[in-house]
């Protein structure tokens, strides 16, 4: 493995640590509003990368890798119902930056 891949992998692991341990209070909808992606997006990208490389991976397995535990467990511990303000902000953000 070359140094670039090792550094990128280390940064990715640090991102997951930050999102799931240090800032598990940050809701996925807030990430979507501000950055246009969330933990579920990361799981989708992870799964797509696995499949592109010939590794069969389901949605649940990819989410568990990203969340560090089964998604349902993480959601029960940390997820909160979206507020009307968050839903409005997400709709506004999606008009400015539509998904591909």
BAPAMI-568030 format. One record per residue (C-alpha): residue number from 1; residue in three letters; z, y, x. Coordinates in pm, whole numbers, plus 32768, in hexadecimal, padded with zeros to 4 digits. Each point is the difference from the previous one (the first is absolute). Example, Ala and Ser with C-alpha at 12.3 -4.5 7.8 and 13.67 -1.06 7.14 Angstrom:
<node><num>1</num><residu>Ala</residu><up>830C</up><north>7E3E</north><east>84CE</east></node>
<node><num>2</num><residu>Ser</residu><up>7FBE</up><north>8158</north><east>8089</east></node>
***
This chain:
<node><num>1</num><residu>Unk</residu><up>8000</up><north>8000</north><east>8000</east></node>
<node><num>2</num><residu>Unk</residu><up>7FA7</up><north>814E</north><east>8091</east></node>
<node><num>3</num><residu>Unk</residu><up>80F0</up><north>8122</north><east>8021</east></node>
<node><num>4</num><residu>Unk</residu><up>7F66</up><north>80CA</north><east>7EE2</east></node>
<node><num>5</num><residu>Unk</residu><up>8033</up><north>7EE3</north><east>7F0A</east></node>
<node><num>6</num><residu>Unk</residu><up>8165</up><north>7FCB</north><east>807A</east></node>
<node><num>7</num><residu>Unk</residu><up>804F</up><north>8172</north><east>7FD6</east></node>
<node><num>8</num><residu>Unk</residu><up>7F61</up><north>800D</north><east>7EA7</east></node>
<node><num>9</num><residu>Unk</residu><up>80C3</up><north>7ECA</north><east>7F96</east></node>
<node><num>10</num><residu>Unk</residu><up>8145</up><north>8099</north><east>807F</east></node>
<node><num>11</num><residu>Unk</residu><up>7FBA</up><north>8144</north><east>7F44</east></node>
<node><num>12</num><residu>Unk</residu><up>7FB5</up><north>7F3A</north><east>7EC3</east></node>
<node><num>13</num><residu>Unk</residu><up>8145</up><north>7F3D</north><east>801D</east></node>
<node><num>14</num><residu>Unk</residu><up>80B9</up><north>814A</north><east>8031</east></node>
<node><num>15</num><residu>Unk</residu><up>7F57</up><north>8092</north><east>7EC9</east></node>
<node><num>16</num><residu>Unk</residu><up>8076</up><north>7ED6</north><east>7F33</east></node>
<node><num>17</num><residu>Unk</residu><up>8161</up><north>8024</north><east>808D</east></node>
<node><num>18</num><residu>Unk</residu><up>7FFE</up><north>8170</north><east>7FA7</east></node>
<node><num>19</num><residu>Unk</residu><up>7F7F</up><north>7FCD</north><east>7E9C</east></node>
<node><num>20</num><residu>Unk</residu><up>80D0</up><north>7ED1</north><east>7FA7</east></node>
<node><num>21</num><residu>Unk</residu><up>8148</up><north>8036</north><east>80B4</east></node>
<node><num>22</num><residu>Unk</residu><up>802B</up><north>8168</north><east>8069</east></node>
<node><num>23</num><residu>Unk</residu><up>7F4F</up><north>809F</north><east>7ED5</east></node>
<node><num>24</num><residu>Unk</residu><up>8009</up><north>7EFD</north><east>7EEC</east></node>
<node><num>25</num><residu>Unk</residu><up>805A</up><north>8125</north><east>7F1F</east></node>
<node><num>26</num><residu>Unk</residu><up>7E9B</up><north>8080</north><east>8015</east></node>
<node><num>27</num><residu>Unk</residu><up>7F4A</up><north>7F85</north><east>7ECC</east></node>
<node><num>28</num><residu>Unk</residu><up>7E9E</up><north>7F7A</north><east>800A</east></node>
<node><num>29</num><residu>Unk</residu><up>7F91</up><north>810B</north><east>7F0A</east></node>
<node><num>30</num><residu>Unk</residu><up>807B</up><north>810E</north><east>80F0</east></node>
<node><num>31</num><residu>Unk</residu><up>7F36</up><north>7F65</north><east>8118</east></node>
<node><num>32</num><residu>Unk</residu><up>7ECF</up><north>7FF6</north><east>7F1B</east></node>
<node><num>33</num><residu>Unk</residu><up>802C</up><north>816E</north><east>7FA2</east></node>
<node><num>34</num><residu>Unk</residu><up>8027</up><north>807A</north><east>8164</east></node>
<node><num>35</num><residu>Unk</residu><up>7F37</up><north>7F0C</north><east>80D1</east></node>
<node><num>36</num><residu>Unk</residu><up>7F17</up><north>7F4B</north><east>7F11</east></node>
<node><num>37</num><residu>Unk</residu><up>808B</up><north>7EA8</north><east>8058</east></node>
<node><num>38</num><residu>Unk</residu><up>8140</up><north>7F3B</north><east>7FCE</east></node>
<node><num>39</num><residu>Unk</residu><up>80A1</up><north>7EBA</north><east>8068</east></node>
<node><num>40</num><residu>Unk</residu><up>7F24</up><north>7F41</north><east>7F0B</east></node>
<node><num>41</num><residu>Unk</residu><up>7ECB</up><north>809A</north><east>80A0</east></node>
<node><num>42</num><residu>Unk</residu><up>807D</up><north>7F8C</north><east>8154</east></node>
<node><num>43</num><residu>Unk</residu><up>802C</up><north>7EA3</north><east>7F71</east></node>
<node><num>44</num><residu>Unk</residu><up>7E9C</up><north>8007</north><east>7F77</east></node>
<node><num>45</num><residu>Unk</residu><up>7F78</up><north>8070</north><east>8151</east></node>
<node><num>46</num><residu>Unk</residu><up>80CC</up><north>7EF5</north><east>80B3</east></node>
<node><num>47</num><residu>Unk</residu><up>7F7D</up><north>7EF4</north><east>7F15</east></node>
<node><num>48</num><residu>Unk</residu><up>7E98</up><north>8079</north><east>8027</east></node>
<node><num>49</num><residu>Unk</residu><up>8023</up><north>7FF3</north><east>817B</east></node>
<node><num>50</num><residu>Unk</residu><up>808A</up><north>7E9E</north><east>7FEE</east></node>
<node><num>51</num><residu>Unk</residu><up>7EE4</up><north>7F8C</north><east>7F1F</east></node>
<node><num>52</num><residu>Unk</residu><up>7EFB</up><north>80A7</north><east>80E1</east></node>
<node><num>53</num><residu>Unk</residu><up>808C</up><north>7F31</north><east>811E</east></node>
<node><num>54</num><residu>Unk</residu><up>7FF7</up><north>7EBC</north><east>7F3D</east></node>
<node><num>55</num><residu>Unk</residu><up>816E</up><north>7FEE</north><east>7F9A</east></node>
<node><num>56</num><residu>Unk</residu><up>8036</up><north>7FB9</north><east>7E90</east></node>
<node><num>57</num><residu>Unk</residu><up>8111</up><north>80E4</north><east>7F82</east></node>
<node><num>58</num><residu>Unk</residu><up>8073</up><north>804E</north><east>7EA2</east></node>
<node><num>59</num><residu>Unk</residu><up>8074</up><north>814C</north><east>7F78</east></node>
<node><num>60</num><residu>Unk</residu><up>816D</up><north>7F91</north><east>7FF3</east></node>
<node><num>61</num><residu>Unk</residu><up>8000</up><north>7F8A</north><east>816A</east></node>
<node><num>62</num><residu>Unk</residu><up>7F66</up><north>8147</north><east>8076</east></node>
<node><num>63</num><residu>Unk</residu><up>80FD</up><north>80CE</north><east>7F3E</east></node>
<node><num>64</num><residu>Unk</residu><up>811F</up><north>7F33</north><east>808C</east></node>
<node><num>65</num><residu>Unk</residu><up>7F82</up><north>8047</north><east>8160</east></node>
<node><num>66</num><residu>Unk</residu><up>7FEF</up><north>8175</north><east>7FBC</east></node>
<node><num>67</num><residu>Unk</residu><up>8144</up><north>8021</north><east>7F3A</east></node>
<node><num>68</num><residu>Unk</residu><up>80C2</up><north>7F10</north><east>80E0</east></node>
<node><num>69</num><residu>Unk</residu><up>806F</up><north>7F38</north><east>7ECF</east></node>
<node><num>70</num><residu>Unk</residu><up>7F65</up><north>7F8F</north><east>7EB9</east></node>
<node><num>71</num><residu>Unk</residu><up>7F73</up><north>812C</north><east>7F45</east></node>
<node><num>72</num><residu>Unk</residu><up>80CB</up><north>7FB9</north><east>7EC5</east></node>
<node><num>73</num><residu>Unk</residu><up>8141</up><north>8004</north><east>80CD</east></node>
<node><num>74</num><residu>Unk</residu><up>7FA7</up><north>8147</north><east>80AF</east></node>
<node><num>75</num><residu>Unk</residu><up>7F99</up><north>809D</north><east>7EB5</east></node>
<node><num>76</num><residu>Unk</residu><up>8146</up><north>7F9C</north><east>7F56</east></node>
<node><num>77</num><residu>Unk</residu><up>80CD</up><north>809A</north><east>811A</east></node>
<node><num>78</num><residu>Unk</residu><up>7F42</up><north>8141</north><east>8048</east></node>
<node><num>79</num><residu>Unk</residu><up>7EF6</up><north>805B</north><east>7F00</east></node>
<node><num>80</num><residu>Unk</residu><up>8046</up><north>8106</north><east>7EFB</east></node>
<node><num>81</num><residu>Unk</residu><up>7F3E</up><north>8056</north><east>7EC7</east></node>
<node><num>82</num><residu>Unk</residu><up>7F02</up><north>8113</north><east>8044</east></node>
<node><num>83</num><residu>Unk</residu><up>8059</up><north>8151</north><east>7F71</east></node>
<node><num>84</num><residu>Unk</residu><up>7F11</up><north>80CF</north><east>7F2F</east></node>
<node><num>85</num><residu>Unk</residu><up>7FE7</up><north>80F1</north><east>8125</east></node>
<node><num>86</num><residu>Unk</residu><up>7F9D</up><north>7EE7</north><east>80ED</east></node>
<node><num>87</num><residu>Unk</residu><up>7EFD</up><north>7F7B</north><east>7F0D</east></node>
<node><num>88</num><residu>Unk</residu><up>7F6D</up><north>815D</north><east>7FD7</east></node>
<node><num>89</num><residu>Unk</residu><up>7FFA</up><north>8038</north><east>8179</east></node>
<node><num>90</num><residu>Unk</residu><up>7F55</up><north>7EAF</north><east>8034</east></node>
<node><num>91</num><residu>Unk</residu><up>7EF6</up><north>8050</north><east>7EFB</east></node>
<node><num>92</num><residu>Unk</residu><up>7FC5</up><north>8152</north><east>80A4</east></node>
<node><num>93</num><residu>Unk</residu><up>7FEB</up><north>7F65</north><east>815C</east></node>
<node><num>94</num><residu>Unk</residu><up>7F06</up><north>7EFD</north><east>7F85</east></node>
<node><num>95</num><residu>Unk</residu><up>7F1D</up><north>8113</north><east>7F78</east></node>
<node><num>96</num><residu>Unk</residu><up>8001</up><north>80A7</north><east>8156</east></node>
<node><num>97</num><residu>Unk</residu><up>7FD0</up><north>7EBB</north><east>80C1</east></node>
<node><num>98</num><residu>Unk</residu><up>7F66</up><north>7EF4</north><east>7F22</east></node>
<node><num>99</num><residu>Unk</residu><up>8021</up><north>7E99</north><east>8078</east></node>
<node><num>100</num><residu>Unk</residu><up>7ECE</up><north>7F60</north><east>8095</east></node>
***
